Amino acid sequence: MPSEPSTAAPPPAPESVGHAPRVAVLADSDTRWKWGALTARRLAPTGRLHGLLLRGRATPTRRQLAEVGVRAESLREVTAVEFTGTAGRDRYDVLVLACVGGTVQAVLHGLAHAWTGTDRRPVVVTGYVGVVYEKLSDGLLLRHGADVVLANSPEDAGRFRAVYEGAGADASCVTEWALPFLGEGAPAAPGRQVRPYTVVFAAQPSVPDSRAERRYLLGRAVQHARLHPRREVLVKLRSKPGEHTTHIEALPYQKLAARVPGGLPANCRLVYGPMGETLDRTDLLVTVSSTAALEALHRAIPVAVLTDLGIREALGNHHFLGSGCLASWDQLDTGYEPKADPEWTDAQLGSGGDLFTAARHRVAALAARPALPPLAPYYTAATAPGYLPAVLARHGLDPGGRPLPGRAARPPGDGTLRRTAHRLLREAARGAYRHGAQRVAPLVRRLGEL
């Protein structure tokens, strides 16, 4: 779809098309709910938000949902089949798919089938939660078919278009954007508060993934606290024990912290809660490759991207080459404070307010059209016959986007007792899975090392 000429008058915002837009977000984890819900708020500030949580191992808990701070008018769990099966009945103006790439692809095919022959359908939007440092081509082509694929920076927009054009896919869906939790513009640098100098180590669930490397990182944070007793060192964790995020965390830092010789020093502790609240009291953010680094840079907070474990694609810290933020714990222990390169930061963050406005206008222009063309993902039974069927089958759909036998959506009249029984069974199964991932699997690995 060609972009609008720069001289054209901007279309109305979504909320000015005659009614408060109904916006739905389908999310499969806490971090993707955060991105999706905040993206929905940016695209349609006065819209009526409806949340749909994909049922699975990482379905967000109530605490994780509350931590985002975005209230939805309705919130329910669904499977991909249930969601696509009700797509024709639920009248939304905008649909944000905040899921992993394979799920987005399955939902796109399911929606394409469900909307066959319909005159109107929602504008379908998707994108990435944060830094894209691996599986770029794979993830992008699985997201192709949405009306709008949001790129979180001008640099990402260029990379996304290059992938689509290189594959012969339509790249007009790529739209520059900014991480929705960055705000409409760069905030002024906070004034120095009367409190200890605070170093925050932003931990990640799966980076790194080995026990030795995770123990090393925690040990260095503890050592930094002991070397600098006047500083406060916070280990910022994404989830509490028993909760899951986008990635499985088989070796939680809580368990490693409980085994630190001598315990954590008085000026070092584990913290939870919204990252924004933690950054309000941060003087130096330390991480391997967390998106929190971009949040901190947006606030003009010094950031140290650790090189202790090497600069490796598997860690994601290669994304920060040229940023001026690369540093080791040894350097930080001596008082070194990295200074971000302004050109690199601008390329990564862009101008949030301008990018939000541009994307908002584009979605509004699409929503105002009397009809949108059918969804047309790049992957089809013709272009990927050995790949696509398995992607769809994982979500209960056949190659045509129809429910597989026995996987049809639950009928609307299904009884309360049956729904309650299903919910209890799901919660028990999810608890068993988390117990296995966090306790049994590490034990088996340790036994295997004997």
MARGUVO-851421 format. One line per field, with one value per residue (C-alpha): residue in one letter; x, z, y. Coordinates in pm, 1 decimal. Last residue first. Example, Ala and Ser with C-alpha at 12.3 -4.5 7.8 and 13.67 -1.06 7.14 Angstrom:
% residues 2
resn: c(S; A)
X: c(1367.0; 1230.0)
Z: c(714.0; 780.0)
Y: c(-106.0; -450.0)
This chain:
% residues 450
resn: c(L; E; G; L; R; R; V; L; P; A; V; R; Q; A; G; H; R; Y; A; G; R; A; A; E; R; L; L; R; H; A; T; R; R; L; T; G; D; G; P; P; R; A; A; R; G; P; L; P; R; G; G; P; D; L; G; H; R; A; L; V; A; P; L; Y; G; P; A; T; A; A; T; Y; Y; P; A; L; P; P; L; A; P; R; A; A; L; A; A; V; R; H; R; A; A; T; F; L; D; G; G; S; G; L; Q; A; D; T; W; E; P; D; A; K; P; E; Y; G; T; D; L; Q; D; W; S; A; L; C; G; S; G; L; F; H; H; N; G; L; A; E; R; I; G; L; D; T; L; V; A; V; P; I; A; R; H; L; A; E; L; A; A; T; S; S; V; T; V; L; L; D; T; R; D; L; T; E; G; M; P; G; Y; V; L; R; C; N; A; P; L; G; G; P; V; R; A; A; L; K; Q; Y; P; L; A; E; I; H; T; T; H; E; G; P; K; S; R; L; K; V; L; V; E; R; R; P; H; L; R; A; H; Q; V; A; R; G; L; L; Y; R; R; E; A; R; S; D; P; V; S; P; Q; A; A; F; V; V; T; Y; P; R; V; Q; R; G; P; A; A; P; A; G; E; G; L; F; P; L; A; W; E; T; V; C; S; A; D; A; G; A; G; E; Y; V; A; R; F; R; G; A; D; E; P; S; N; A; L; V; V; D; A; G; H; R; L; L; L; G; D; S; L; K; E; Y; V; V; G; V; Y; G; T; V; V; V; P; R; R; D; T; G; T; W; A; H; A; L; G; H; L; V; A; Q; V; T; G; G; V; C; A; L; V; L; V; D; Y; R; D; R; G; A; T; G; T; F; E; V; A; T; V; E; R; L; S; E; A; R; V; G; V; E; A; L; Q; R; R; T; P; T; A; R; G; R; L; L; L; G; H; L; R; G; T; P; A; L; R; R; A; T; L; A; G; W; K; W; R; T; D; S; D; A; L; V; A; V; R; P; A; H; G; V; S; E; P; A; P; P; P; A; A; T; S; P; E; S; P; M)
X: c(2765.8; 2663.3; 2346.6; 2235.1; 2269.4; 2061.1; 1791.7; 1779.6; 1754.4; 1459.0; 1274.0; 1275.3; 1203.2; 1073.3; 897.7; 738.2; 632.3; 471.3; 293.3; 159.3; 37.4; -134.5; -306.7; -413.6; -544.2; -736.0; -894.8; -994.4; -1139.4; -1347.4; -1475.2; -1566.6; -1747.0; -1944.1; -2032.2; -2183.0; -2088.3; -2354.0; -2112.5; -1974.9; -1605.9; -1390.1; -1314.8; -1009.2; -1154.0; -1074.0; -828.2; -969.6; -954.6; -661.6; -626.1; -312.0; -502.8; -531.2; -489.8; -218.9; 74.8; -96.3; -44.7; 333.7; 343.8; 142.9; 365.0; 701.4; 711.0; 453.5; 626.8; 552.7; 253.8; 78.1; 125.4; 389.1; 392.4; 69.9; -221.0; -501.6; -797.1; -810.8; -958.0; -1303.7; -1478.2; -1144.6; -1144.7; -955.6; -668.6; -640.4; -658.9; -377.3; -161.4; -245.7; -148.8; 173.9; 271.4; 171.7; 366.1; 671.1; 660.2; 621.8; 897.8; 1163.2; 1412.3; 1508.0; 1767.9; 1907.1; 1900.3; 2092.7; 2358.7; 2402.5; 2417.2; 2690.4; 2617.1; 2856.4; 2976.6; 3040.0; 3369.9; 3389.8; 3662.9; 3403.6; 3233.9; 3551.0; 3582.8; 3209.6; 3272.8; 3168.8; 2983.3; 2772.4; 2942.8; 2660.0; 2882.2; 2810.6; 2490.0; 2318.3; 2616.0; 2475.1; 2215.6; 2354.4; 2345.1; 2480.3; 2791.7; 3002.2; 3180.4; 3064.3; 3209.5; 3101.8; 2818.6; 2599.6; 2648.6; 2386.6; 2397.1; 2047.2; 1945.6; 1577.2; 1565.0; 1893.7; 1725.5; 1432.5; 1675.1; 1874.2; 1549.0; 1532.0; 1768.1; 2102.7; 2350.5; 2244.8; 2367.4; 2168.2; 2345.7; 2186.6; 1850.1; 1573.2; 1304.3; 1441.6; 1284.2; 944.2; 972.0; 1071.1; 738.6; 764.1; 1023.1; 1337.1; 1617.6; 1860.7; 2210.7; 2305.4; 2271.1; 2499.5; 2336.7; 2404.2; 2731.6; 2798.8; 2529.0; 2293.4; 1963.9; 2068.5; 2091.3; 1735.4; 1601.7; 1806.5; 1577.0; 1747.5; 1487.3; 1352.6; 1134.2; 1107.1; 811.8; 759.7; 663.4; 550.2; 613.5; 880.7; 835.1; 892.8; 1098.8; 1378.5; 1570.7; 1886.1; 1936.1; 2275.5; 2274.4; 2601.0; 2771.0; 2909.7; 3093.8; 3323.0; 3057.9; 2786.7; 3012.5; 3085.0; 2712.5; 2665.0; 2965.4; 2819.4; 2486.7; 2664.7; 2878.1; 2582.4; 2404.0; 2712.5; 2763.1; 2394.4; 2377.2; 2102.1; 2249.8; 2014.7; 1700.5; 1497.9; 1680.5; 1827.9; 1839.2; 2127.5; 2043.7; 2313.6; 2192.2; 2398.8; 2252.3; 1968.4; 1913.7; 1789.6; 1997.5; 1771.2; 1613.0; 1726.9; 1442.5; 1211.7; 1258.9; 930.4; 592.3; 682.3; 929.3; 676.4; 548.8; 885.9; 902.6; 741.8; 833.1; 583.9; 653.2; 336.3; 473.1; 727.6; 534.2; 726.6; 988.7; 1211.4; 1475.3; 1203.1; 1072.2; 1416.6; 1527.4; 1204.9; 1263.4; 1625.0; 1529.2; 1247.1; 1480.8; 1719.1; 1435.8; 1335.3; 1072.6; 946.8; 570.4; 428.2; 98.4; -163.5; -54.2; 44.4; 409.6; 463.2; 611.1; 831.8; 964.1; 1039.4; 1234.6; 1424.3; 1530.7; 1594.8; 1814.3; 1885.2; 1549.5; 1544.6; 1198.2; 847.3; 828.9; 554.5; 188.4; -111.8; -430.4; -681.0; -1019.0; -1252.3; -1522.7; -1701.9; -1676.2; -1642.3; -1359.5; -1306.0; -1271.0; -1024.3; -800.6; -836.5; -705.3; -419.6; -324.8; -363.6; -121.7; 134.8; 108.7; 150.8; 464.7; 608.1; 562.7; 264.5; 142.4; -118.5; -291.2; -642.7; -795.6; -1158.2; -1306.0; -1641.9; -1639.3; -1861.9; -1629.8; -1326.1; -1503.0; -1344.1; -1010.1; -990.8; -1119.7; -874.2; -582.7; -678.0; -844.8; -810.3; -1019.4; -994.3; -1256.6; -1257.5; -879.5; -673.8; -314.1; -79.9; 170.4; 217.9; -151.4; -107.2; 193.2; 9.3; -297.0; -79.8; 27.9; -18.5; 335.7; 264.2; -32.8; -370.4; -340.0; -460.4; -726.2; -751.6; -1015.3; -929.5; -1190.3; -1008.0; -930.0; -555.2; -593.1; -250.3; -58.4; -304.8; -295.6; 84.3; 71.5; -153.3; 54.4; 394.6; 285.7; 88.3; 399.8; 604.6; 346.1; 304.8; 87.0; -92.5; -397.2; -485.5; -827.4; -913.9; -1267.3; -1257.2; -1450.9; -1696.1; -1727.2; -1381.3; -1232.6; -1095.5; -874.1; -694.8; -819.2; -620.8; -318.8; -346.1; -137.7; 193.0; 405.8; 243.0; 68.1; 250.2; 174.2; 0.0)
Z: c(3761.1; 3484.5; 3400.9; 3760.6; 3736.5; 3418.9; 3580.0; 3877.4; 3645.7; 3465.5; 3786.9; 3953.3; 3721.2; 3406.8; 3586.8; 3845.8; 3568.2; 3378.5; 3687.1; 3763.0; 3405.0; 3423.7; 3749.0; 3608.7; 3292.4; 3489.0; 3705.9; 3399.7; 3222.5; 3528.2; 3555.3; 3185.6; 3221.9; 3520.3; 3344.3; 3050.9; 2684.9; 2510.9; 2289.9; 2134.9; 2205.1; 1898.9; 1677.6; 1759.1; 1711.8; 1342.2; 1259.9; 1265.6; 926.7; 822.5; 483.5; 585.1; 885.4; 1218.4; 1575.7; 1686.8; 1638.5; 1315.4; 1166.6; 1199.3; 1085.3; 771.7; 692.1; 663.5; 385.4; 165.6; 197.4; -112.5; -247.6; 78.9; 170.0; 349.5; 233.0; 420.5; 222.8; 441.2; 219.3; 89.3; 314.8; 277.6; 328.9; 426.2; 753.1; 940.6; 689.6; 729.9; 1108.6; 1106.5; 901.5; 1119.5; 1437.5; 1274.2; 1191.7; 1534.8; 1719.9; 1503.0; 1571.1; 1946.6; 1967.4; 1774.3; 1674.5; 1939.6; 1774.9; 1517.3; 1773.1; 2022.1; 1766.5; 1677.0; 2045.1; 2137.3; 2492.5; 2772.1; 2991.1; 3365.2; 3498.7; 3879.9; 3916.5; 3974.5; 3649.7; 3455.9; 3613.6; 3558.9; 3186.8; 2942.0; 2614.5; 2620.7; 2346.1; 2114.3; 1829.7; 1895.4; 2100.6; 1893.1; 1963.0; 2316.0; 2195.5; 2405.0; 2129.5; 1885.4; 2098.0; 2255.1; 2526.3; 2866.5; 3048.3; 2772.7; 2972.4; 2830.9; 3068.4; 3050.3; 3173.4; 3224.3; 2957.7; 2997.7; 2646.3; 2726.5; 3024.7; 2819.8; 2554.4; 2814.3; 2950.0; 2618.9; 2789.6; 2632.7; 2901.7; 3155.2; 3383.0; 3439.1; 3616.2; 3819.3; 3874.6; 4101.5; 3843.7; 3645.7; 3896.4; 3854.9; 3477.3; 3498.2; 3659.2; 3968.6; 4114.2; 4323.6; 4450.9; 4698.0; 4746.0; 5001.6; 5302.6; 5144.2; 4987.8; 5172.1; 5324.3; 5028.3; 4766.4; 4768.6; 4815.4; 4533.8; 4291.9; 4375.2; 4329.4; 4009.3; 3849.3; 3666.2; 3438.0; 3315.3; 3017.8; 2779.9; 2725.5; 3099.6; 3348.3; 3709.1; 3979.0; 4156.1; 4083.0; 3740.9; 3559.9; 3809.2; 3880.8; 4083.4; 4276.2; 4392.9; 4632.6; 4657.7; 4979.2; 5033.6; 4700.4; 4685.6; 4857.0; 4617.4; 4319.7; 4451.2; 4472.3; 4111.9; 4013.5; 4186.2; 4007.5; 3673.5; 3758.4; 3886.4; 3558.2; 3360.9; 3558.7; 3548.3; 3170.8; 2990.8; 2950.4; 2859.3; 2925.3; 3190.6; 3172.5; 3462.1; 3469.3; 3707.5; 3865.3; 4016.6; 4255.8; 4393.6; 4741.5; 4791.5; 4778.3; 4422.6; 4127.1; 3881.9; 3616.6; 3255.9; 3064.2; 2901.9; 2540.0; 2356.9; 2332.1; 2588.0; 2581.1; 2676.2; 2320.7; 2174.5; 1872.2; 1533.6; 1168.1; 954.6; 748.3; 562.1; 234.0; 219.5; -15.3; -37.7; -299.2; -38.5; -68.5; -55.8; 269.5; 429.0; 313.0; 440.1; 786.8; 801.4; 702.4; 956.4; 1222.7; 1174.1; 1190.8; 1524.1; 1674.6; 1344.0; 1336.3; 1084.9; 958.3; 742.6; 871.4; 605.5; 700.5; 1066.0; 992.3; 730.9; 996.4; 1255.5; 1019.2; 856.3; 1186.6; 1375.2; 1626.9; 1757.7; 1734.5; 2031.8; 2177.0; 2182.6; 1807.6; 1559.8; 1472.8; 1344.9; 1177.9; 1071.3; 1150.2; 889.5; 657.6; 361.0; 467.2; 200.1; 369.6; 712.4; 902.3; 647.1; 650.4; 1029.1; 1064.3; 825.2; 1018.1; 1348.8; 1238.0; 1119.3; 1441.9; 1645.4; 1454.8; 1505.9; 1883.5; 1992.9; 2026.8; 1749.3; 1765.9; 1615.9; 1522.0; 1449.7; 1633.5; 1580.2; 1748.3; 1549.5; 1255.2; 1476.5; 1697.5; 1535.2; 1498.5; 1875.1; 1965.5; 1726.2; 1857.1; 2210.4; 2438.9; 2784.1; 2874.9; 2950.6; 2903.0; 2936.4; 2959.3; 3216.6; 3136.0; 3438.9; 3308.7; 3662.9; 3681.9; 3406.6; 3577.9; 3910.0; 3749.3; 3595.4; 3232.9; 3010.7; 2967.0; 2957.3; 2726.1; 2668.1; 2448.3; 2641.3; 2476.2; 2602.3; 2494.4; 2483.3; 2409.6; 2223.2; 2361.1; 2293.7; 1973.1; 1828.9; 2146.2; 2371.6; 2143.2; 2150.6; 2530.5; 2537.9; 2281.5; 2432.8; 2787.8; 2672.8; 2488.0; 2803.9; 3009.0; 2759.8; 2469.0; 2368.0; 2148.6; 2176.7; 2069.7; 1985.6; 1964.8; 1827.6; 2006.5; 1741.2; 1428.7; 1269.5; 1526.0; 1768.7; 1501.6; 1433.8; 1125.7; 804.4; 758.4; 480.4; 185.1; 118.3; 238.7; -11.6; 158.3; 157.2; -106.0; 0.0)
Y: c(-3605.6; -3362.6; -3555.1; -3526.8; -3149.7; -3141.9; -3356.2; -3119.7; -2817.3; -2986.0; -3079.5; -2738.1; -2444.9; -2614.0; -2900.1; -2673.1; -2436.6; -2720.4; -2852.0; -2504.8; -2468.3; -2806.0; -2712.9; -2375.9; -2538.0; -2801.1; -2532.7; -2330.1; -2632.9; -2722.7; -2365.9; -2358.4; -2692.3; -2568.1; -2240.7; -2425.8; -2392.0; -2187.0; -1990.4; -2311.6; -2381.3; -2316.8; -2615.2; -2825.3; -3173.2; -3181.9; -2902.3; -2551.2; -2375.5; -2154.3; -2326.6; -2515.8; -2662.8; -2484.3; -2610.0; -2367.8; -2602.3; -2708.3; -2362.1; -2367.8; -2732.7; -2652.1; -2347.9; -2520.7; -2783.4; -2611.7; -2271.8; -2058.8; -2255.9; -2346.4; -1981.9; -1774.4; -1413.1; -1340.9; -1188.7; -1053.0; -968.0; -609.4; -340.9; -189.4; 144.9; 300.4; 492.0; 218.3; 240.0; 616.6; 583.3; 326.2; 564.4; 862.6; 675.7; 559.2; 916.9; 1046.0; 777.9; 845.0; 1218.8; 1167.1; 906.9; 1097.1; 830.8; 578.0; 358.8; 600.7; 882.2; 667.4; 580.2; 947.6; 1048.2; 796.1; 683.7; 774.5; 487.9; 544.6; 408.3; 402.9; 139.1; -133.8; -31.5; -111.9; -456.4; -513.1; -475.4; -204.3; -148.0; 168.9; 373.1; 271.0; 154.9; -211.0; -224.3; -493.2; -718.1; -739.6; -990.1; -1273.1; -1535.7; -1277.0; -1250.3; -976.9; -1172.4; -1290.7; -987.7; -747.6; -592.3; -317.7; -24.2; 250.3; 609.2; 758.1; 1011.7; 910.0; 764.2; 591.1; 423.3; 297.9; 176.5; -18.7; -162.9; -347.8; -591.3; -678.1; -780.0; -521.6; -243.6; 74.8; 360.7; 641.4; 474.2; 606.7; 678.9; 383.8; 146.7; 310.6; 285.4; -80.5; -162.1; -383.8; -617.6; -573.6; -799.2; -649.0; -510.4; -244.9; -477.8; -735.4; -1043.7; -1366.6; -1483.9; -1708.9; -1638.9; -1937.9; -1753.1; -1519.7; -1813.5; -1918.8; -1565.2; -1532.3; -1787.3; -2077.1; -2238.8; -1905.7; -1989.7; -1694.9; -1461.2; -1436.3; -1703.2; -1678.0; -1938.7; -1734.7; -1362.8; -1215.7; -954.8; -911.1; -590.6; -659.6; -336.8; -211.2; 85.1; 272.9; 379.9; 28.8; 40.4; -264.7; -477.6; -363.6; -426.3; -776.7; -848.1; -733.4; -945.4; -1250.2; -1202.6; -1197.2; -1501.9; -1704.5; -1635.1; -1739.2; -2060.7; -2156.0; -2121.7; -1927.3; -1581.5; -1432.2; -1638.7; -1457.9; -1124.7; -927.6; -548.5; -468.0; -134.4; 86.4; 353.9; 640.8; 678.6; 924.6; 1300.5; 1325.0; 1439.7; 1615.3; 1401.9; 1447.2; 1605.3; 1359.8; 1251.7; 1280.2; 1112.5; 848.0; 561.8; 292.9; 261.4; 159.9; 385.3; 349.2; 349.1; 159.8; -150.8; -254.5; -115.0; -397.7; -627.1; -953.9; -1040.4; -1203.5; -931.4; -665.7; -807.5; -836.2; -490.9; -335.1; -477.6; -359.4; -6.2; 6.3; -131.7; 159.4; 413.7; 258.9; 28.0; -107.7; -163.4; -408.8; -264.8; -435.7; -776.1; -1029.0; -1057.3; -1144.3; -1489.0; -1322.5; -1086.5; -1352.9; -1575.8; -1290.5; -1134.4; -1457.6; -1273.0; -921.8; -749.0; -510.2; -462.5; -604.3; -660.6; -578.2; -634.3; -441.4; -567.8; -301.1; -449.1; -602.6; -482.1; -633.8; -996.6; -1266.8; -1454.6; -1300.6; -1628.7; -1770.0; -1463.1; -1456.0; -1810.3; -1736.1; -1424.0; -1609.4; -1881.3; -1625.8; -1424.0; -1742.3; -1835.7; -1486.6; -1466.0; -1259.9; -903.7; -905.2; -566.2; -556.2; -222.7; -136.2; -432.2; -597.5; -937.1; -1172.4; -1245.9; -1286.3; -1541.4; -1846.0; -1669.7; -1624.5; -1969.0; -2133.5; -1927.2; -2023.8; -1773.3; -1617.4; -1315.2; -945.7; -678.8; -300.4; -308.6; -119.2; -32.4; -19.7; -275.8; -409.2; -500.1; -758.2; -914.6; -927.2; -1085.5; -1356.4; -1346.9; -1655.5; -1790.2; -2164.8; -2126.2; -1961.0; -1654.6; -1355.2; -1139.3; -783.1; -531.5; -160.8; 105.1; 379.6; 723.6; 712.3; 506.4; 423.1; 507.8; 323.3; 20.5; 24.9; 37.4; -267.7; -456.9; -384.3; -463.7; -767.1; -879.2; -851.9; -1041.0; -1324.5; -1444.9; -1126.6; -1057.0; -687.7; -560.5; -199.6; -68.3; 284.0; 558.8; 664.3; 877.0; 858.8; 1099.0; 837.0; 684.0; 1016.0; 1193.4; 1178.8; 1405.1; 1663.3; 1557.7; 1729.6; 1437.6; 1207.7; 912.5; 579.8; 322.7; 0.0)
